[in-house]
Amino acid sequence: MMFEISHHLNYKYSDPVELNPFSINLRPRQDWNQKLHHFEYSVSPTPYATYQNIDIENNTSLIAFFNQPTNYLSVNIKSRVETILENSFNYLLLPQALKLPFTYPPEMKASLHRYLYNRHDSPALTEVTFTLLRESNYETLPFLCLVADFIYKNHQSYIRDEGGPLTPCSILQTKYGTCRDFALLFMEIVRKAGLASRFVSGYSKENPALKVEKYEMHSWAEVYLPGAGWRGFDPSLGLAITDWHIVLCTGADPHEAPSTSGSYIGTPSSSEFSYHIDFHVKQDHMSYSL
């Protein structure tokens, strides 16, 4: 499936500010699941220097530096991406990973340490985890599918433009959240079962945000499975990832996978942020926009 994406971001300040280095994490990932055919960007005002950075997650970021005060910042990204994964389960787990709990091999566990421990443990999280483990007969893939399905069927989705994910405990109580809330909840449940998981930022053809007028970015989770590597699950949709999803960046914590990050020096009386995403899908000799 082929996607053409235009992503526009605009920051406005009532008074000139000095921009600190600004990181742009909107370059689609290249791997066995997706191919980046085209990528271009423009930044205004023109940075006096830019470079590309590859972080610990192998995310590619563009870092822009500015040396003049400004009352605005505009970023425009265009990309064309092909997604290839049609079968979510086209792999074989190692025998020791078929049932939970299992232990990652020592050399693997050392690399996965930061993806394994719970940051938001609670009695409610423990109860949900072990209920789903029992329902899945402690089988790894059925458990993961049950977790995604549980979140999808028992929680209502809404759009919240600002702020990080809410705590999994609060989401379990209110049963109301955003895609990033559900991604973090999924991560914490599967980590409680001993599985390594990380947060993903990107785009999706099937996005709960399509229920509103403006297209939004999307978030989900990946789980590291011996024999299969990192595999995606989308609890907002209750399914395993296929060629509907485009990965931009990943992180052990949601704050490690922002679409952009930066700060400024100054005290403007007001500031404003706006964005617009054009998401164009080409599929089976047909094309349409979301």
Contacts in CASP RR format, 6 or more apart in sequence:
PFRMAT RR
TARGET T0000
AUTHOR 0000-0000-0000
METHOD contacts of the structure
MODEL  1
MMFEISHHLNYKYSDPVELNPFSINLRPRQDWNQKLHHFEYSVSPTPYAT
YQNIDIENNTSLIAFFNQPTNYLSVNIKSRVETILENSFNYLLLPQALKL
PFTYPPEMKASLHRYLYNRHDSPALTEVTFTLLRESNYETLPFLCLVADF
IYKNHQSYIRDEGGPLTPCSILQTKYGTCRDFALLFMEIVRKAGLASRFV
SGYSKENPALKVEKYEMHSWAEVYLPGAGWRGFDPSLGLAITDWHIVLCT
GADPHEAPSTSGSYIGTPSSSEFSYHIDFHVKQDHMSYSL
1 82 0 8 1.000
1 83 0 8 1.000
1 205 0 8 1.000
1 243 0 8 1.000
1 244 0 8 1.000
1 281 0 8 1.000
1 282 0 8 1.000
1 283 0 8 1.000
2 37 0 8 1.000
2 80 0 8 1.000
2 81 0 8 1.000
2 82 0 8 1.000
2 281 0 8 1.000
2 282 0 8 1.000
2 283 0 8 1.000
3 80 0 8 1.000
3 81 0 8 1.000
3 82 0 8 1.000
3 83 0 8 1.000
3 203 0 8 1.000
3 205 0 8 1.000
3 246 0 8 1.000
3 279 0 8 1.000
3 280 0 8 1.000
3 281 0 8 1.000
3 282 0 8 1.000
4 78 0 8 1.000
4 79 0 8 1.000
4 80 0 8 1.000
4 278 0 8 1.000
4 280 0 8 1.000
4 282 0 8 1.000
5 28 0 8 1.000
5 77 0 8 1.000
5 78 0 8 1.000
5 79 0 8 1.000
5 80 0 8 1.000
5 81 0 8 1.000
5 203 0 8 1.000
5 246 0 8 1.000
5 277 0 8 1.000
5 278 0 8 1.000
5 279 0 8 1.000
5 280 0 8 1.000
6 76 0 8 1.000
6 77 0 8 1.000
6 78 0 8 1.000
6 277 0 8 1.000
6 278 0 8 1.000
7 26 0 8 1.000
7 75 0 8 1.000
7 76 0 8 1.000
7 77 0 8 1.000
7 78 0 8 1.000
7 79 0 8 1.000
7 275 0 8 1.000
7 276 0 8 1.000
7 277 0 8 1.000
7 278 0 8 1.000
8 74 0 8 1.000
8 75 0 8 1.000
8 76 0 8 1.000
8 77 0 8 1.000
8 275 0 8 1.000
8 276 0 8 1.000
8 277 0 8 1.000
9 73 0 8 1.000
9 74 0 8 1.000
9 75 0 8 1.000
9 76 0 8 1.000
9 260 0 8 1.000
9 273 0 8 1.000
9 274 0 8 1.000
9 275 0 8 1.000
10 72 0 8 1.000
10 73 0 8 1.000
10 74 0 8 1.000
10 75 0 8 1.000
10 272 0 8 1.000
10 273 0 8 1.000
10 274 0 8 1.000
10 275 0 8 1.000
11 72 0 8 1.000
11 73 0 8 1.000
11 74 0 8 1.000
11 271 0 8 1.000
11 272 0 8 1.000
11 273 0 8 1.000
12 71 0 8 1.000
12 72 0 8 1.000
12 271 0 8 1.000
12 272 0 8 1.000
12 273 0 8 1.000
12 274 0 8 1.000
13 70 0 8 1.000
13 71 0 8 1.000
13 72 0 8 1.000
13 264 0 8 1.000
13 268 0 8 1.000
13 270 0 8 1.000
13 271 0 8 1.000
13 272 0 8 1.000
14 71 0 8 1.000
14 268 0 8 1.000
14 269 0 8 1.000
14 270 0 8 1.000
14 271 0 8 1.000
15 71 0 8 1.000
15 266 0 8 1.000
15 267 0 8 1.000
15 268 0 8 1.000
15 269 0 8 1.000
16 69 0 8 1.000
16 70 0 8 1.000
16 71 0 8 1.000
17 69 0 8 1.000
17 70 0 8 1.000
17 71 0 8 1.000
17 264 0 8 1.000
17 265 0 8 1.000
17 266 0 8 1.000
17 268 0 8 1.000
18 66 0 8 1.000
18 69 0 8 1.000
18 264 0 8 1.000
18 265 0 8 1.000
18 266 0 8 1.000
19 66 0 8 1.000
19 70 0 8 1.000
19 73 0 8 1.000
19 262 0 8 1.000
19 264 0 8 1.000
20 262 0 8 1.000
20 263 0 8 1.000
20 264 0 8 1.000
20 265 0 8 1.000
21 63 0 8 1.000
21 64 0 8 1.000
21 65 0 8 1.000
21 262 0 8 1.000
22 43 0 8 1.000
22 47 0 8 1.000
22 63 0 8 1.000
22 64 0 8 1.000
22 66 0 8 1.000
22 73 0 8 1.000
22 260 0 8 1.000
22 261 0 8 1.000
22 262 0 8 1.000
23 53 0 8 1.000
23 61 0 8 1.000
23 62 0 8 1.000
23 63 0 8 1.000
23 258 0 8 1.000
23 260 0 8 1.000
23 261 0 8 1.000
23 262 0 8 1.000
24 41 0 8 1.000
24 43 0 8 1.000
24 61 0 8 1.000
24 62 0 8 1.000
24 63 0 8 1.000
24 64 0 8 1.000
24 75 0 8 1.000
24 77 0 8 1.000
24 259 0 8 1.000
24 260 0 8 1.000
25 59 0 8 1.000
25 60 0 8 1.000
25 61 0 8 1.000
25 201 0 8 1.000
25 248 0 8 1.000
25 249 0 8 1.000
25 257 0 8 1.000
25 258 0 8 1.000
25 259 0 8 1.000
25 260 0 8 1.000
25 261 0 8 1.000
26 41 0 8 1.000
26 75 0 8 1.000
26 77 0 8 1.000
26 79 0 8 1.000
26 248 0 8 1.000
26 259 0 8 1.000
26 260 0 8 1.000
27 36 0 8 1.000
27 39 0 8 1.000
27 60 0 8 1.000
27 61 0 8 1.000
27 62 0 8 1.000
27 77 0 8 1.000
27 79 0 8 1.000
27 248 0 8 1.000
28 34 0 8 1.000
28 36 0 8 1.000
28 39 0 8 1.000
28 79 0 8 1.000
28 81 0 8 1.000
28 246 0 8 1.000
28 247 0 8 1.000
28 248 0 8 1.000
29 36 0 8 1.000
29 58 0 8 1.000
29 59 0 8 1.000
29 60 0 8 1.000
29 247 0 8 1.000
29 248 0 8 1.000
29 249 0 8 1.000
29 250 0 8 1.000
30 36 0 8 1.000
31 247 0 8 1.000
32 84 0 8 1.000
33 83 0 8 1.000
33 84 0 8 1.000
33 85 0 8 1.000
33 243 0 8 1.000
33 247 0 8 1.000
34 81 0 8 1.000
34 82 0 8 1.000
34 83 0 8 1.000
34 84 0 8 1.000
34 85 0 8 1.000
34 246 0 8 1.000
34 247 0 8 1.000
35 81 0 8 1.000
35 82 0 8 1.000
35 84 0 8 1.000
36 79 0 8 1.000
36 80 0 8 1.000
36 81 0 8 1.000
37 80 0 8 1.000
37 81 0 8 1.000
37 82 0 8 1.000
38 78 0 8 1.000
38 79 0 8 1.000
38 80 0 8 1.000
39 77 0 8 1.000
39 78 0 8 1.000
39 79 0 8 1.000
39 80 0 8 1.000
40 77 0 8 1.000
40 78 0 8 1.000
40 79 0 8 1.000
41 62 0 8 1.000
41 75 0 8 1.000
41 76 0 8 1.000
41 77 0 8 1.000
41 78 0 8 1.000
42 74 0 8 1.000
42 75 0 8 1.000
42 76 0 8 1.000
43 50 0 8 1.000
43 64 0 8 1.000
43 73 0 8 1.000
43 74 0 8 1.000
43 75 0 8 1.000
43 76 0 8 1.000
44 72 0 8 1.000
44 73 0 8 1.000
44 74 0 8 1.000
45 66 0 8 1.000
45 68 0 8 1.000
45 70 0 8 1.000
45 72 0 8 1.000
45 73 0 8 1.000
47 64 0 8 1.000
47 65 0 8 1.000
47 66 0 8 1.000
48 65 0 8 1.000
48 66 0 8 1.000
48 67 0 8 1.000
48 68 0 8 1.000
49 64 0 8 1.000
49 65 0 8 1.000
50 62 0 8 1.000
50 63 0 8 1.000
50 64 0 8 1.000
50 65 0 8 1.000
51 62 0 8 1.000
51 63 0 8 1.000
52 60 0 8 1.000
52 61 0 8 1.000
52 62 0 8 1.000
52 63 0 8 1.000
53 60 0 8 1.000
53 61 0 8 1.000
53 62 0 8 1.000
53 63 0 8 1.000
54 60 0 8 1.000
54 61 0 8 1.000
55 61 0 8 1.000
57 198 0 8 1.000
57 249 0 8 1.000
57 250 0 8 1.000
57 251 0 8 1.000
57 252 0 8 1.000
57 256 0 8 1.000
57 257 0 8 1.000
59 248 0 8 1.000
59 249 0 8 1.000
59 250 0 8 1.000
59 251 0 8 1.000
59 257 0 8 1.000
61 249 0 8 1.000
71 268 0 8 1.000
75 260 0 8 1.000
81 246 0 8 1.000
83 242 0 8 1.000
83 243 0 8 1.000
83 244 0 8 1.000
83 245 0 8 1.000
83 246 0 8 1.000
84 243 0 8 1.000
85 241 0 8 1.000
85 242 0 8 1.000
85 243 0 8 1.000
86 242 0 8 1.000
86 243 0 8 1.000
87 242 0 8 1.000
88 231 0 8 1.000
88 239 0 8 1.000
88 240 0 8 1.000
88 241 0 8 1.000
88 242 0 8 1.000
89 141 0 8 1.000
89 240 0 8 1.000
91 225 0 8 1.000
91 227 0 8 1.000
91 228 0 8 1.000
91 229 0 8 1.000
91 231 0 8 1.000
92 227 0 8 1.000
92 228 0 8 1.000
93 140 0 8 1.000
93 141 0 8 1.000
93 225 0 8 1.000
93 226 0 8 1.000
93 227 0 8 1.000
93 228 0 8 1.000
94 226 0 8 1.000
94 227 0 8 1.000
96 102 0 8 1.000
96 103 0 8 1.000
96 226 0 8 1.000
97 140 0 8 1.000
97 225 0 8 1.000
97 226 0 8 1.000
97 227 0 8 1.000
98 139 0 8 1.000
98 140 0 8 1.000
99 138 0 8 1.000
99 139 0 8 1.000
99 140 0 8 1.000
100 133 0 8 1.000
100 136 0 8 1.000
100 138 0 8 1.000
100 139 0 8 1.000
100 140 0 8 1.000
100 143 0 8 1.000
100 193 0 8 1.000
100 194 0 8 1.000
100 195 0 8 1.000
101 138 0 8 1.000
101 193 0 8 1.000
101 194 0 8 1.000
102 140 0 8 1.000
102 226 0 8 1.000
103 109 0 8 1.000
104 112 0 8 1.000
104 196 0 8 1.000
104 224 0 8 1.000
104 226 0 8 1.000
105 226 0 8 1.000
108 226 0 8 1.000
109 116 0 8 1.000
112 196 0 8 1.000
112 224 0 8 1.000
114 252 0 8 1.000
115 191 0 8 1.000
115 196 0 8 1.000
115 197 0 8 1.000
115 198 0 8 1.000
115 224 0 8 1.000
115 252 0 8 1.000
116 191 0 8 1.000
116 194 0 8 1.000
116 195 0 8 1.000
116 196 0 8 1.000
117 191 0 8 1.000
118 125 0 8 1.000
118 188 0 8 1.000
118 191 0 8 1.000
118 192 0 8 1.000
119 188 0 8 1.000
119 253 0 8 1.000
120 167 0 8 1.000
120 168 0 8 1.000
120 169 0 8 1.000
120 184 0 8 1.000
120 188 0 8 1.000
121 188 0 8 1.000
121 192 0 8 1.000
122 168 0 8 1.000
122 169 0 8 1.000
124 169 0 8 1.000
124 172 0 8 1.000
124 173 0 8 1.000
125 168 0 8 1.000
125 169 0 8 1.000
125 172 0 8 1.000
125 188 0 8 1.000
125 189 0 8 1.000
125 192 0 8 1.000
126 192 0 8 1.000
128 150 0 8 1.000
128 172 0 8 1.000
128 189 0 8 1.000
129 189 0 8 1.000
129 192 0 8 1.000
129 193 0 8 1.000
132 143 0 8 1.000
132 146 0 8 1.000
132 147 0 8 1.000
132 150 0 8 1.000
132 189 0 8 1.000
133 143 0 8 1.000
133 193 0 8 1.000
135 146 0 8 1.000
136 142 0 8 1.000
136 143 0 8 1.000
136 145 0 8 1.000
136 146 0 8 1.000
140 195 0 8 1.000
140 225 0 8 1.000
143 190 0 8 1.000
143 193 0 8 1.000
144 190 0 8 1.000
144 195 0 8 1.000
144 223 0 8 1.000
144 233 0 8 1.000
144 240 0 8 1.000
145 233 0 8 1.000
145 240 0 8 1.000
147 186 0 8 1.000
147 189 0 8 1.000
147 190 0 8 1.000
147 233 0 8 1.000
147 235 0 8 1.000
148 186 0 8 1.000
148 233 0 8 1.000
148 234 0 8 1.000
148 235 0 8 1.000
148 237 0 8 1.000
148 238 0 8 1.000
148 239 0 8 1.000
148 240 0 8 1.000
149 238 0 8 1.000
151 182 0 8 1.000
151 185 0 8 1.000
151 186 0 8 1.000
151 235 0 8 1.000
151 236 0 8 1.000
151 238 0 8 1.000
152 182 0 8 1.000
152 235 0 8 1.000
152 236 0 8 1.000
152 237 0 8 1.000
152 238 0 8 1.000
152 239 0 8 1.000
153 238 0 8 1.000
154 175 0 8 1.000
155 171 0 8 1.000
155 175 0 8 1.000
155 176 0 8 1.000
155 177 0 8 1.000
155 182 0 8 1.000
156 175 0 8 1.000
156 176 0 8 1.000
156 177 0 8 1.000
157 177 0 8 1.000
157 178 0 8 1.000
157 179 0 8 1.000
157 182 0 8 1.000
157 208 0 8 1.000
157 211 0 8 1.000
157 236 0 8 1.000
158 176 0 8 1.000
158 177 0 8 1.000
158 178 0 8 1.000
159 178 0 8 1.000
159 209 0 8 1.000
159 212 0 8 1.000
159 216 0 8 1.000
160 177 0 8 1.000
160 178 0 8 1.000
164 180 0 8 1.000
164 254 0 8 1.000
164 255 0 8 1.000
165 178 0 8 1.000
165 180 0 8 1.000
165 181 0 8 1.000
165 183 0 8 1.000
165 184 0 8 1.000
165 254 0 8 1.000
166 177 0 8 1.000
166 181 0 8 1.000
168 184 0 8 1.000
168 185 0 8 1.000
168 188 0 8 1.000
168 189 0 8 1.000
171 177 0 8 1.000
171 181 0 8 1.000
171 182 0 8 1.000
171 185 0 8 1.000
172 185 0 8 1.000
178 219 0 8 1.000
179 207 0 8 1.000
179 208 0 8 1.000
179 209 0 8 1.000
179 218 0 8 1.000
179 219 0 8 1.000
179 220 0 8 1.000
179 236 0 8 1.000
180 199 0 8 1.000
180 219 0 8 1.000
180 254 0 8 1.000
182 219 0 8 1.000
182 235 0 8 1.000
182 236 0 8 1.000
183 199 0 8 1.000
183 200 0 8 1.000
183 219 0 8 1.000
183 220 0 8 1.000
183 221 0 8 1.000
183 235 0 8 1.000
183 236 0 8 1.000
183 254 0 8 1.000
184 199 0 8 1.000
184 254 0 8 1.000
185 235 0 8 1.000
186 197 0 8 1.000
186 220 0 8 1.000
186 221 0 8 1.000
186 233 0 8 1.000
186 235 0 8 1.000
187 197 0 8 1.000
187 198 0 8 1.000
187 199 0 8 1.000
187 221 0 8 1.000
190 197 0 8 1.000
190 221 0 8 1.000
190 223 0 8 1.000
191 197 0 8 1.000
195 223 0 8 1.000
195 224 0 8 1.000
195 225 0 8 1.000
196 223 0 8 1.000
196 224 0 8 1.000
197 221 0 8 1.000
197 222 0 8 1.000
197 223 0 8 1.000
197 224 0 8 1.000
198 221 0 8 1.000
198 222 0 8 1.000
198 224 0 8 1.000
198 230 0 8 1.000
198 250 0 8 1.000
198 251 0 8 1.000
198 252 0 8 1.000
199 219 0 8 1.000
199 221 0 8 1.000
199 250 0 8 1.000
199 251 0 8 1.000
199 252 0 8 1.000
199 253 0 8 1.000
199 254 0 8 1.000
199 256 0 8 1.000
199 257 0 8 1.000
200 219 0 8 1.000
200 220 0 8 1.000
200 221 0 8 1.000
200 222 0 8 1.000
200 232 0 8 1.000
200 247 0 8 1.000
200 249 0 8 1.000
200 250 0 8 1.000
200 251 0 8 1.000
200 257 0 8 1.000
201 217 0 8 1.000
201 218 0 8 1.000
201 219 0 8 1.000
201 247 0 8 1.000
201 248 0 8 1.000
201 249 0 8 1.000
201 250 0 8 1.000
201 257 0 8 1.000
201 258 0 8 1.000
201 259 0 8 1.000
202 217 0 8 1.000
202 218 0 8 1.000
202 219 0 8 1.000
202 245 0 8 1.000
202 246 0 8 1.000
202 247 0 8 1.000
202 248 0 8 1.000
202 249 0 8 1.000
202 259 0 8 1.000
203 217 0 8 1.000
203 218 0 8 1.000
203 245 0 8 1.000
203 246 0 8 1.000
203 248 0 8 1.000
203 277 0 8 1.000
203 279 0 8 1.000
204 218 0 8 1.000
204 220 0 8 1.000
204 234 0 8 1.000
204 237 0 8 1.000
204 244 0 8 1.000
204 245 0 8 1.000
204 246 0 8 1.000
205 244 0 8 1.000
205 245 0 8 1.000
205 279 0 8 1.000
205 281 0 8 1.000
205 290 0 8 1.000
206 237 0 8 1.000
206 244 0 8 1.000
207 215 0 8 1.000
207 216 0 8 1.000
207 218 0 8 1.000
207 290 0 8 1.000
208 218 0 8 1.000
208 236 0 8 1.000
208 237 0 8 1.000
209 215 0 8 1.000
209 216 0 8 1.000
209 217 0 8 1.000
209 218 0 8 1.000
210 290 0 8 1.000
214 276 0 8 1.000
214 277 0 8 1.000
215 277 0 8 1.000
215 278 0 8 1.000
215 279 0 8 1.000
215 290 0 8 1.000
216 277 0 8 1.000
217 248 0 8 1.000
217 259 0 8 1.000
217 277 0 8 1.000
218 234 0 8 1.000
218 236 0 8 1.000
218 245 0 8 1.000
219 236 0 8 1.000
219 254 0 8 1.000
220 232 0 8 1.000
220 233 0 8 1.000
220 234 0 8 1.000
220 235 0 8 1.000
220 236 0 8 1.000
220 241 0 8 1.000
220 245 0 8 1.000
221 232 0 8 1.000
221 233 0 8 1.000
221 234 0 8 1.000
221 235 0 8 1.000
222 230 0 8 1.000
222 231 0 8 1.000
222 232 0 8 1.000
222 233 0 8 1.000
222 241 0 8 1.000
222 250 0 8 1.000
223 230 0 8 1.000
223 231 0 8 1.000
223 232 0 8 1.000
223 233 0 8 1.000
224 230 0 8 1.000
224 231 0 8 1.000
225 231 0 8 1.000
230 250 0 8 1.000
231 240 0 8 1.000
231 241 0 8 1.000
232 240 0 8 1.000
232 241 0 8 1.000
232 245 0 8 1.000
233 239 0 8 1.000
233 240 0 8 1.000
233 241 0 8 1.000
234 240 0 8 1.000
234 241 0 8 1.000
234 245 0 8 1.000
248 257 0 8 1.000
248 259 0 8 1.000
249 257 0 8 1.000
249 258 0 8 1.000
249 259 0 8 1.000
250 256 0 8 1.000
250 257 0 8 1.000
251 257 0 8 1.000
278 289 0 8 1.000
279 289 0 8 1.000
279 290 0 8 1.000
280 287 0 8 1.000
280 288 0 8 1.000
280 289 0 8 1.000
280 290 0 8 1.000
281 287 0 8 1.000
281 288 0 8 1.000
281 289 0 8 1.000
281 290 0 8 1.000
END
